[in-house]
């Protein structure tokens, strides 16, 4: 996979796009967890959301640098 993506005259690192995609995936999965009521069983929802975002973004960026 490409390490950089050319957008007009800018070179955007692919990892930046993966972090953005990870953010939107985290938002979608966060809504699903809120609707199902899974946050009742999580001790600290804010820390869970941050860890969830980091895990998803890291998994996505591994597809670029694997």
Steps between C-alpha positions, in 0.01 A plus 500: 500500500611857446681681778385839371202611297526796264205737529542787252840637603499355854644171617287355777640215708279193481511467878316832531220362287495181707468702822213695348329180390560356847333805654186454293492127571534575870210745482281242328590221743455740792143565391434127474638445850285784634184365338557147626579622853844342516644804679319394817759223539808712426674654797627818332334575163734784406813290543330221310423731208859624484641147517248386241605780264868419545440130439295558184741759360799280573337201334423708193851643481646149521345434160721776358827413672477122506 
